[in-house]
Each structure stands twice: as C-alpha cells, then as structure tokens.
C-alpha cells in the first residue's frame, strides 16, 4: 500500500513538472528589425529613380529652332573691312578678322556649322532679310533707329570713332576739315553723325562746320580711293580699328584729332524673320561665357591690338 502511494505521488509530481514546462513563460520574441533605406541600386521597382531636369524644348519655328535643325547658321559680313572682316584665301573659312572669329565661335558653341554671305551694309541695317542670312556679326552700332527693324544682343565690344585725312590734303586737325568733304560708308553711324541725323550717336562732339558727306559702299574704300588718286574727299571717319589698319597697310592717310565718340556694337537679328528671342538669349549666354573664359578678349587683342570688349570709362 505504501509503495502504491509512493508511485502515485511520483506520477503526480511528473504530471506537475510536465504541466509546469508547458505553462511556463512565453518564449522571448525575436527582436523586430528596423527598416533601412535600400541603396539606389536595390530600390524597389515602385520607386522611380532620380532623373536630371530635362533640357527646355526649343520652338522649331523660332530662329534658334531653325538653325539647330539645319545644323548651320549663315552670317552676313563685309569682305573688305579689315581687321574686323575680309576675304582671306588662306583661311579655311575663306574670311578672317575679329568679327569672323567671334561669329565662328558663336556657331561652334551653338554646335552648328557657319557660312558667310556679303550683302551691302545698307541691306543689313534695313532689316527684312527674308531668310537670306541668320545673323550679323558685323560691328553694328546699337541705335534706337536700327532697333526698329533689328534685335540686338548686349554689346560684344566698343569702338572709338576716329577721323583721318588724306596725306595730300595737308589737313592735320579736325578744324581743318571745316567746309571740306568727309568720306564715310553709307548707312553708318558716321554718316548719321556727319549730317546731323536723329539716328546719330548721342555725343557732345559736333562735326566740323560746313563739312559735307561723301559715301562709298564700305569704310575701307575711302582710304582705297585715296590710294587710287581720287580726290572727292579730304577727310575720312570710321572705326579707329579700321583707320589704324589702313595706316599699317601703308594707305595715304593720317589720323587727326581725338576720339569723336564711342560705339556699343552688338550681334544683330532680323525682327521680321523667325522669332529671334530664344536665339538672342542663347547668344548672350555664349558671349558671357566668352568674356568669362577670356576668349573674347583674346580675339580683340589678336585683331585689334587692344581689349575693346569692356565699356569705355566715362
């Protein structure tokens, strides 16, 4: 009986132990993982990858759109206006000069080829180009009169206007040109200043009393006419750079007097053609970059012998 009770007690203890094991503390839960951002290379498909801001679209009907689509820009220039531009069979472009370098660099930074055409200056300044050329990098002075037909970039350089006289005239001062004839290129600010036109540059200097104008197609022809023995004019007014180049080339003239006035010169576009607004914005960006990296100054020093790319001191 005692043995039976012991067995019964042991059995009861075993049941209690088993029950205790089954009813003990709950298992310790696994720690919850803290989510971390997946690297970009392992981002879930639902997460869009970062993208660069798309480049603004160009209106295909604008001048910029037309030029980019063609892969070419046509520039009007003067074939006989050194050192700004002139025919040059030794140059791969067929032309050379300050304006040629500036226009070619603009085309390069636009990512297009460049071609040249040589219309009369009076046709360029009149506007209504009819798509025959796309822009003028031709040392054109920005004036209110011209802005009626043309749109301009900011000035890319500034030139002084300089008076000269034929060496056979015996004239050595601007006062000596009173009542004389002065040669100027047609449709220029020099002509406007000489005749007192409202389109003339806003300057305090006045022309010699009684001076008369004699015009030729382009500035350099005035000095070439003296070389050929022509005597229609005794004086010549042009850019100082053009006058100095003529002196270097041995043409029969001398510089006289001080600077007559300074001119801000811009790249011109036809208002009556495809909208030039986006093109002007782009070319202004290019000109700013050319100033910042020294390209524009380098062209000026190379061709003009001095940096004329900053406004003259007041």
C-alpha positions as CSV (number, residue, x, y, z in Angstrom):
1,X,0.0,0.0,0.0
2,X,2.8,2.4,0.9
3,X,4.7,1.5,-2.3
4,X,1.5,2.2,-4.2
5,X,1.1,5.6,-2.6
6,X,4.7,6.4,-3.5
7,X,4.2,5.5,-7.1
8,X,1.1,7.5,-7.2
9,X,2.9,10.5,-5.7
10,X,5.8,10.3,-8.1
11,X,3.3,10.1,-11.0
12,X,1.6,13.2,-9.8
13,X,4.9,15.1,-9.5
14,X,5.8,14.1,-13.0
15,X,2.5,15.4,-14.3
16,X,3.0,18.7,-12.4
17,X,6.5,19.1,-13.9
18,X,5.3,18.5,-17.4
19,X,2.4,20.9,-16.8
20,X,4.9,23.5,-15.5
21,X,7.0,23.2,-18.5
22,X,4.0,23.6,-20.8
23,X,2.6,26.5,-18.9
24,X,5.8,28.4,-18.2
25,X,6.8,31.9,-19.5
26,X,6.2,32.6,-23.2
27,X,9.2,32.4,-25.5
28,X,11.2,35.6,-25.8
29,X,10.0,37.2,-29.1
30,X,12.6,37.9,-31.8
31,X,13.7,41.5,-32.0
32,X,11.8,43.5,-34.6
33,X,14.1,44.6,-37.4
34,X,14.4,48.3,-38.0
35,X,13.8,49.0,-41.7
36,X,16.7,50.8,-43.5
37,X,16.6,52.6,-46.8
38,X,17.6,50.4,-49.7
39,X,20.5,51.7,-51.8
40,X,19.5,53.2,-55.1
41,X,20.8,50.2,-56.9
42,X,18.4,48.0,-54.9
43,X,15.4,50.4,-54.8
44,X,12.0,48.6,-55.3
45,X,10.5,48.8,-58.7
46,X,7.7,51.0,-57.5
47,X,10.3,53.8,-56.5
48,X,11.1,56.0,-59.6
49,X,14.9,56.6,-59.9
50,X,16.2,60.2,-59.7
51,X,16.4,61.9,-63.1
52,X,18.1,65.1,-64.3
53,X,15.9,68.1,-65.1
54,X,15.1,67.8,-68.8
55,X,16.5,70.4,-71.1
56,X,13.9,73.0,-72.2
57,X,12.5,72.3,-75.6
58,X,13.2,74.7,-78.5
59,X,10.4,76.0,-80.5
60,X,11.1,74.6,-84.0
61,X,9.5,77.7,-85.6
62,X,11.9,80.1,-83.8
63,X,15.2,81.2,-85.3
64,X,17.1,79.0,-82.8
65,X,15.0,76.0,-83.7
66,X,15.5,76.6,-87.4
67,X,19.3,76.9,-87.0
68,X,19.7,73.9,-84.8
69,X,17.5,71.8,-87.1
70,X,19.6,72.9,-90.2
71,X,22.9,72.4,-88.3
72,X,24.1,75.6,-89.9
73,X,24.0,79.3,-89.3
74,X,24.5,81.9,-92.1
75,X,26.3,85.1,-91.1
76,X,26.4,88.3,-93.1
77,X,29.8,90.0,-93.2
78,X,31.9,92.6,-95.1
79,X,34.5,91.2,-97.5
80,X,36.7,94.4,-97.2
81,X,36.6,95.7,-93.6
82,X,39.9,94.7,-92.0
83,X,40.7,94.0,-89.3
84,X,37.1,93.1,-88.5
85,X,36.5,91.0,-91.6
86,X,38.0,90.4,-95.0
87,X,38.3,87.8,-97.7
88,X,41.2,85.5,-96.9
89,X,42.0,82.6,-99.3
90,X,44.5,81.3,-96.7
91,X,41.8,80.8,-94.1
92,X,39.7,77.5,-94.1
93,X,36.6,79.7,-93.8
94,X,37.6,82.0,-96.7
95,X,37.4,85.0,-94.4
96,X,39.4,86.3,-91.4
97,X,39.1,89.0,-88.8
98,X,37.8,89.9,-85.4
99,X,34.1,89.6,-86.4
100,X,34.8,86.4,-88.3
101,X,36.4,84.8,-85.2
102,X,33.5,86.0,-82.9
103,X,30.8,84.7,-85.3
104,X,32.6,81.4,-85.8
105,X,33.0,80.9,-82.0
106,X,29.3,81.6,-81.5
107,X,28.5,78.9,-84.2
108,X,30.9,76.4,-82.5
109,X,29.2,76.9,-79.1
110,X,25.8,76.5,-80.7
111,X,27.0,73.2,-82.2
112,X,26.4,74.2,-85.8
113,X,28.5,75.0,-88.9
114,X,28.8,78.5,-90.2
115,X,28.5,80.0,-93.7
116,X,29.1,83.6,-94.8
117,X,27.4,85.9,-97.2
118,X,28.3,89.5,-98.1
119,X,25.3,91.7,-98.8
120,X,25.6,95.5,-98.9
121,X,25.7,97.2,-95.4
122,X,22.6,99.2,-96.2
123,X,20.6,96.0,-96.7
124,X,21.8,94.5,-93.4
125,X,20.9,97.6,-91.4
126,X,17.5,97.9,-93.1
127,X,16.2,94.5,-91.8
128,X,13.7,92.4,-93.7
129,X,16.4,89.9,-94.6
130,X,13.9,87.4,-96.0
131,X,15.9,84.4,-94.5
132,X,18.9,85.1,-96.7
133,X,21.1,85.1,-93.6
134,X,20.5,84.4,-89.9
135,X,22.6,87.0,-88.1
136,X,25.1,89.8,-88.5
137,X,28.3,89.9,-86.5
138,X,29.4,93.0,-88.4
139,X,30.4,95.6,-85.8
140,X,27.0,97.1,-85.9
141,X,26.3,100.0,-83.6
142,X,23.2,99.6,-81.5
143,X,20.9,102.6,-82.1
144,X,17.2,103.3,-81.5
145,X,16.7,103.8,-85.2
146,X,18.1,100.3,-86.0
147,X,16.2,98.7,-83.2
148,X,13.0,99.4,-85.1
149,X,14.0,96.7,-87.6
150,X,16.6,94.6,-85.8
151,X,17.0,93.0,-82.4
152,X,20.4,93.0,-80.7
153,X,22.4,91.1,-78.2
154,X,24.2,93.0,-75.5
155,X,27.4,94.7,-76.9
156,X,30.2,92.4,-77.6
157,X,32.7,95.2,-78.0
158,X,33.1,99.0,-78.1
159,X,35.0,101.0,-80.7
160,X,36.1,104.7,-80.8
161,X,35.2,106.6,-84.0
162,X,38.3,108.2,-85.5
163,X,38.8,111.0,-88.0
164,X,41.5,110.8,-90.7
165,X,42.7,113.0,-93.5
166,X,44.3,112.3,-96.9
167,X,48.1,112.9,-96.8
168,X,47.9,115.0,-99.9
169,X,45.2,117.3,-98.4
170,X,47.7,118.9,-96.0
171,X,45.0,118.8,-93.3
172,X,46.3,117.8,-89.8
173,X,43.4,118.8,-87.5
174,X,39.6,118.2,-87.3
175,X,39.2,122.0,-87.5
176,X,41.0,121.9,-90.8
177,X,38.1,119.9,-92.3
178,X,35.6,122.8,-91.9
179,X,33.8,123.2,-95.2
180,X,35.6,120.1,-96.6
181,X,34.2,116.8,-97.7
182,X,34.5,113.7,-95.5
183,X,34.2,110.2,-96.8
184,X,32.0,107.7,-94.8
185,X,30.4,104.4,-95.6
186,X,26.7,104.6,-96.5
187,X,24.1,103.7,-93.8
188,X,26.6,104.1,-91.0
189,X,26.5,106.0,-87.7
190,X,29.5,108.0,-89.1
191,X,27.2,109.3,-91.9
192,X,24.4,110.0,-89.4
193,X,26.7,112.0,-87.2
194,X,28.2,114.0,-90.1
195,X,24.8,115.0,-91.5
196,X,23.2,115.6,-88.0
197,X,20.6,112.9,-88.4
198,X,18.4,112.0,-85.5
199,X,19.8,108.5,-85.8
200,X,23.3,109.7,-84.9
201,X,25.0,108.5,-81.7
202,X,24.3,110.6,-78.7
203,X,27.5,112.5,-78.3
204,X,28.5,116.1,-77.5
205,X,31.1,116.4,-80.2
206,X,29.9,118.3,-83.3
207,X,31.1,117.9,-86.9
208,X,33.4,120.5,-88.4
209,X,31.3,123.5,-89.6
210,X,30.1,123.2,-93.2
211,X,31.6,119.7,-93.6
212,X,29.9,117.6,-96.3
213,X,29.5,113.8,-96.6
214,X,30.7,111.6,-99.5
215,X,29.7,108.0,-99.3
216,X,31.1,104.7,-100.5
217,X,29.8,101.2,-100.1
218,X,32.1,100.3,-97.1
219,X,34.5,102.2,-94.9
220,X,37.8,100.9,-96.2
221,X,37.0,102.1,-99.7
222,X,37.5,105.7,-98.6
223,X,41.2,105.0,-98.0
224,X,41.5,102.9,-101.1
225,X,40.0,105.8,-103.1
226,X,42.9,108.0,-102.0
227,X,45.4,105.3,-103.0
228,X,43.8,105.2,-106.4
229,X,44.3,109.0,-106.7
230,X,40.6,110.1,-106.2
231,X,40.1,113.5,-104.6
232,X,36.3,113.7,-103.9
233,X,37.0,113.8,-100.1
234,X,39.7,115.2,-97.9
235,X,38.7,113.5,-94.7
236,X,37.5,110.1,-93.6
237,X,35.5,109.0,-90.5
238,X,35.5,105.3,-89.4
239,X,36.2,103.0,-86.6
240,X,39.6,103.6,-85.1
241,X,40.5,100.0,-85.7
242,X,39.8,100.3,-89.4
243,X,41.7,103.6,-89.7
244,X,44.7,102.2,-87.8
245,X,44.7,99.1,-90.1
246,X,44.7,101.3,-93.2
247,X,47.7,103.2,-91.7
248,X,49.5,99.9,-91.1
249,X,48.8,98.9,-94.7
250,X,50.5,102.0,-96.0
251,X,47.5,103.8,-97.4
252,X,47.9,107.6,-97.8
253,X,46.2,109.0,-94.7
254,X,46.9,110.2,-91.2
255,X,44.8,110.1,-88.0
256,X,43.7,113.5,-86.8
257,X,42.1,114.7,-83.6
258,X,40.9,112.8,-80.6
259,X,38.2,110.1,-80.5
260,X,34.9,111.5,-81.9
261,X,32.6,109.1,-80.0
262,X,32.4,105.5,-78.7
263,X,30.0,102.9,-80.1
264,X,28.4,99.9,-78.5
265,X,28.4,97.1,-81.1
266,X,26.1,94.1,-81.0
267,X,25.1,91.0,-82.8
268,X,22.0,91.7,-84.9
269,X,19.0,89.7,-85.9
270,X,16.1,90.4,-88.2
271,X,12.8,91.2,-86.4
272,X,10.7,90.3,-89.4
273,X,12.1,86.7,-89.6
274,X,11.6,83.8,-87.3
275,X,11.3,84.8,-83.7
276,X,14.9,85.6,-82.6
277,X,14.1,85.9,-78.8
278,X,15.5,82.5,-77.7
279,X,18.5,82.9,-80.1
280,X,19.4,86.2,-78.6
281,X,19.2,84.7,-75.1
282,X,21.4,81.9,-76.1
283,X,24.0,84.1,-77.9
284,X,24.1,86.4,-74.8
285,X,24.9,83.3,-72.7
286,X,27.7,82.4,-75.2
287,X,29.1,86.0,-75.2
288,X,29.1,86.0,-71.3
289,X,31.0,82.7,-71.4
290,X,33.5,84.0,-73.9
291,X,34.1,87.0,-71.6
292,X,34.5,84.8,-68.6
293,X,37.0,82.4,-70.2
294,X,39.0,85.2,-71.9
295,X,38.1,84.1,-75.5
296,X,36.5,87.5,-76.4
297,X,39.4,89.5,-75.0
298,X,41.8,87.2,-76.9
299,X,40.2,87.8,-80.2
300,X,40.2,91.6,-79.6
301,X,43.9,91.7,-78.7
302,X,44.7,89.4,-81.6
303,X,43.0,91.5,-84.3
304,X,42.6,95.0,-82.8
305,X,45.7,95.2,-80.7
306,X,43.8,96.2,-77.6
307,X,41.0,94.9,-75.4
308,X,37.9,96.7,-76.6
309,X,35.4,94.3,-75.1
310,X,34.6,96.3,-71.9
311,X,32.7,99.6,-71.9
312,X,34.9,102.7,-72.1
313,X,35.5,104.7,-68.9
314,X,33.0,107.6,-68.6
